[in-house]
Amino acid sequence: MTFSLVARCAQTGMFGLAITSSSPAVAARCSFARAGVGAVASQNITDPRLGPLTLDLMAQGLGAVAAIEAVKNQRKFMAYRQVLAVDAAGQTAIHSGPNSLGIWTQAQGVDVASGGNLLANDQIPQAVVDAFQNATGHIGDRLIAAMRAGFAAGGEAGPIHSAGMKIVDTVSWPVADLRCDWTEDCPIENIATAWGIYKPQLDAYIQRANDPREAPSYGVPGDE
């Protein structure tokens, strides 16, 4: 029902993930990231507790591989789960349980990992990884490029209806958290449109939180 990627920008230290599914509101259940720690996607037959648990373990000093192994030992029903992680060193790890749905597979590269289930074919995660590694610019641009490549390579076996993209930087909250919870159109393109609008304002929203006296105006009523 899902394909995703977790990634780190080696130049900025930002973490990000993007995900899409035939199920509604996939990003609400499956996407997790923490500044300075990493990013995690918990999917397939989803247990949302696995994301915060993996991040907590990495925050305690475990790398992605050790954290995923610890999660496998601590939680039940891992044969039904798919969990992807990237850590502060850019190390990646993936657990895909044997009871993952349909065609399921995974791929890893430098600073990026991708996995999916109920896929149209077994080439989608590698297409996602390759596209992220070949793309340039802001990590958000690279995440969008990777998801578009996964969709172009076949995507899910059926139509996708929801998507999300989350990015963390140096502050304690996500600097971008964009979601399309349901559409009959392409949710990846909905996220891409939202990112095109949000990206020029991203730094301003951080500035507004850190020091509203220096916050720029965007010309909306009452905003002077």
Disulfide bonds with the S-S distance in Angstrom:
none
